[in-house]
Amino acid sequence: MGELLAISSETDLIDRAYAAALDDSLWEGWARDLIFTLGGAGGTFMVWDENATITRSYSYAIDADAQQAPPVDWWARNPDESPATAMTRPGLYVDTEHLDSGGPMSTARRRWQLAGSDWHHHMSGVALLGEGGARATITVHRTREDGPPTPRDQDRFAAILPDMTRAMNLGFHASRTLLDSFWDGVQARQGARSALLIDERGHVMRLTSGAEALLGQGRELHVTGKRLSSRQPADDAQLAAVIEAAIAPSDARSGVVRIARAGGQSSLMAIAYPLARSRRVLAPAEPAALVSIVDLGAADPGHYALYRQSFGFTHREAETAQALMQGHSVESAAACLGLSVPTARIHVRRLLEKTGTARQSELIRILSVIG
């Protein structure tokens, strides 16, 4: 069934763009209404990172039931969007300006469009985000019967584009500010410990000073292609697996891998655990996991100290973790530690949160590897 159209004035769309800059959840609805207001039969809203990789993609259609889904790799070879990566300033372009009607890519694109929705023409607006090359595009698709975008359609979009660009930059910088504040909190909790923030693509976003010093030695661990790697193939495969599990979009889970060291040195332990994710529209990438690296030789060999160092447990949380590892139930752990059962349950809940686990059995498995 087709959805009810929301037709808005240019002034209303501009006002709503600034509202979305303050409330990220409004961008998707705003993009849909802009597309339909400009006469689109459907359209797309995409966000690109500094490497011209699409990190967010939203599609809209008047008749959603009739719209076919594109192939998995479609956006990587979409001729409609290629001009967006070359633009050095905000602007508009239409299909008649860049599509070669007889070219193989354009022919394949139109064949898919006509088979699924009769989309035949498009008009795209590009907003540059920050100074690093990130950008957002709104593409308005029109049917063959509608014809190419008219000069009036382009004028209306052009009137909205400057404010759209300013509003999106406000939202983009707000996402960066939130990330900076989040990382400040992580560093405060980690202190001198080695920790790395991993984004949803598996790339290293930030490092604590301890991690910078450790990786700067270039021995067992290093960052290659923005990914944390081990020089030992077997350890590297395990490290990649636990990070992949921690950043999974659903059912993410914690994992631990021991990293062997040469010359008889004590092993390192890398602990990856997922973070709560907000999926902000204008954030080219968001924090998905934290990797904590523990030098088992430098750390206090006691389980209590390792738990606190690895996950940032408080004194009481580490005591509760030790009790659980000794086979206590929550109730018996509370009795041993002189806590009420509700308080012990709060500690267990925080242990689950800090280790990125969902069940007590998973918590025990992670702690048993460390201990």
N, C-alpha and C positions, 0 to 999 in steps of 0.2 A: 504494500500500500504506500502511496506517496504521502509525504509528511506535509503538514500545514506550513506554508511559507510565512516567513517573517520579513516584511518589507519595511525598511527604515529610511529615514532621510539621511543625507550626508552629515548633517549636524549631529543627529542622534548617534550615528556610527562613530563619529569622532569622539563624542562624549564617552561612549561606551568603551572605546579603545583605551582612553586614559583610566577608566574604571578597571579595565582588565590589567593594566600595568600594576595596580595595587592588589588585585585579586586574580592570581594566575588561572584559576579555574574558569574564568569567563572567556578566555581566548577562543576556545573551540566554538562556542555558541556565537561569538562575535564574527568569526571567520565565515561560518555558515550563512549568517544573515547578510553579510557583505556580499557574498557570492550570489545569493538569490536576489538581493536588491539591485545588483548590477545586471540582472537578466540572465543569469547562468542557469543552465539545466542541471548543473552540478559543478563540482570543483574540488580543489585540493588546497590544503594548508600545510606547508612543510618548513622545517627548521633544519639548517645545514650547519655543520661545525666548520672550524677553520681549515679542515682538510677536504672540504667540499663533499663530505659524507652526510647523507640525510639521517638525522637522529630522531626526528619526530615527523610523522606523516598522518594526516587526517583527510578522509575523503567524504564528500557530501554529494547526494543526488536527490532530485525531486522525486523520482521513482526509484527508491532504493532497491526494490525487488528486481528491477530490470537491469541494474548495473552489474556487470561482470567484474569479478576480482581479477586484477592483473597477475601475471606470472610473478613468482617469488623474486626474481632478479630484475623486475621491470624498471624500477626507479633508477637502477644503475646505468641503464641505457635508454632513458627516456629523452627523446629529442626536444620535447616541449620544455624541459627544465634546463637543458644545457646552457642557454644564454645566461641564466641566473648566476652561474659560477664565474662568468667572465665580466660581470658588471662591476664597476669600481665606484659607483654611486647609486643611490636609490633611483628607481625608474620603472617604466612600463615597457612591455613589448607584446606584440601579437603574432599569431602564427604566420600571417602573410609576410612578416618581416624576416623570418629565419627558416621556415620549413621549405625544403625542396620538394615540391609536389610529386616529382618523379623519383626521388631518392628511396633506396631500400628501407632505411629506418623510418622515414615518414610514411611510406606505404604500409609497412607492418603496423605502425601505430594507428593509422586510420582504419585499417582492417579490424583491429581489435575494438576500437571505439565504436565503429558502426555496428559490429556484431552484438555489442552489449548495450549500447545506450543511444546511438545516433549522435554522439558527441563528435563534432567535426571541426570546430574552431576554438581558439582559446585566447585569453588576454591575461597576462601575468604582471603582478606588481612585486617588486623586490625591495626589501628593507635591509640595509646593512646593520649588523649588530656589533657594537664595539669597534675595536681597532684591529682585531686579529683575523678578520675574514669570515666570521660567522654571519649568517644571513637568514632571513625568512622570506618565503614566497607565498603569495595567494594567487591561485590560478582559477579563472572563471571560464568554464567550458560552455560552449553554445552548440546547438544542433545544426545540422545541415540546413534545415528550414529557416532557422534564425539568421543564418549567414554570419559573416565575420563581424567582430565588434565594430559598432559605428563610432564615428568621431565623438558623438555625445557620450557614449558609454566610456570611451577613453578619457574624456574630459572629467566625467564624474569620478572615475577612479583616480585620476591625477589630482583632483581637488582633495581627496582623502589621504593620498599617499604621504605627504609631509607629516601630518599629525600621526598617521599610522606608524611611521618610522620613529618619531619621537617617543610615542607611547611604548612601542616595542623595545626601544633602547632603555627606557625607564625600567621595564620589566626584566630585561636582560641583566642590567646592572644590579637590580634588586636580588636576582638569583645569585649573582656573583658575591654580593655582600652577605647573603645568608650562608653561602659556602664558606666564606672567610671566617664568619662568626662561629660556624660549626667547627672548623678546623682549629680555631683558637681554643675552643673547649676541649677538643681531643688532645691537643698538645699539653694543655694544663693538666689533664688527667694522666697522660703518659709520662710526663716529666722527661727524664733523660733516656727513657726506653726507646727502642727502635720500633717504629710503626709506620705503615704506609697506607694511604687512603687510595682505594681502588674504585674506578668508576664502572658504570654498567657495561662498558665494552671490554673490561679487563685491563684498562690502562692505569698506570700509576698517576694519580692526580697531585698528591702532596706527600712529603716525607718529613718525619721529625728529624731533629739534628742528630739524634742517635742513629737513625737509619741512614742518613747521609754519610756519616762517618763510617759505618759498617760497609755500605755499598761502595764507598770511595776506595776501599782497600782492593776492590776488584778481584777478590778471591773466589769465595764460594757463591756469592749472590751478586747480581748486577741487574741493571735495567737495560733491556734491549728491545728496540721498537716499542718503547713505552710500557713494556711488560716486565714484571719481576721474573727473573730466570735464575736457574742454578747451572753451574758449569758441568755438573755431573748429569748425564742424560737420564738416568733412572730417577734421580731426585727431581729433576726438572719436570718430568712427566707427572710425577705425583703432585708437585707444587702447582702445576697448571690445572690439574684435576680438582684440587681443593679450592682454588680460587674460582674456577668455573662454577663449582657447586655453591659457593658463597654468594656469587653475583646472579644466580639464576633468577629470572623474573617471577617464578613461582616455586614454592617448596624449597627455597634456599636453605642451606644447612652449613654448619660449621665443619671445619676439618683441620687436621694437624699433620704435618710432615716433618720428619727429621732430615736435616741437611748434613751430610758427612763432611768432615773437614780433614785436610791433609796434615801430615806431620804429627799425628797423634793428638791433635787438638780435640777438645770436647765438641760434640755436635751442636749445631744450631737447631732450634725448633721454630718453625713458621706456623702460626695459628691464624687461620682465616675465618672470620665470622661475619655474617650478613648484618647490614644496617637497615633500619626502617627507611623506606623510600617514599618520596612524595610525588615523583614523576612530574616535575615542573615543565611546562610547555616550552618556555624560552630558555631553559638551561640546556646547552648543547650536550652536556653529560652530567649525571648526578652521582653522588657518592653511593656506592652499592655495598661495599665491604671494607673491613679494616683488617690488615695483616699485621700481626704483632710478631716480632722476632726475638727469641730468647736465647742467649748464650748459656747453655746448661752448665758450662764450667764456671762462668762468672757468677751465676745466680746462686743464691743460698739453696743448698740441696733439699731443704725441708719443703714438703708439699705446700705448707701454708704460704711461704714466701713466693714459691713459683706461681701459685694461684693468683696472688695479689699482683705480681709482676706481669703475668700474662694477660689478665683480664681486667685489672683495676678493681678487684674486689675490695670492699671495706674489710676492716678487722672482723666484724661479726659475720659478714658473708663468707670470708675465707674459713672461719671456724665451722660454719654450717656446711660448707663444701667438704671439709675434712670429715665431718661426722657422717655425711652421706656416703663418702667413699669407704668409711669403716663399716658400712652395712646398716646404719641406722635408718629408720623411717623418719619422716618429718616429725612425728610425735615424740619418738624416743630421742631424736636430736635435740628437740626443744627441752626435754627433761634434762639431758646431759649438760646443756649450755645454760640452763636457768632461764629459758625464754618461754613466753606463752606460745601456744601452738599457732595462733593467728600471726604473731610476729615472725615465727620461724617460716611460715608459709610466705610471708612477704619477702623474707630473705631468699627463699627458693625461687620465687618469681623473678627477683632481681638477678639471681644467678643465671636463670634462663635467658633473660634479656641481654645480659652482658656477654654471654657466650653464643648468642644467636641460635639457641636451641629451643625446640618447642615442647619437648617432653623430658621428664626426669631421667629416663633411660639414655637419651642422647647426651644429656649433661654428664652423666656418669662415664659414658664412653669417651667424651672429650677429656675429662679430668684424668681418666685412667691412663691415657696416652702420655699426659704430662707427668703424672706421678709414677 
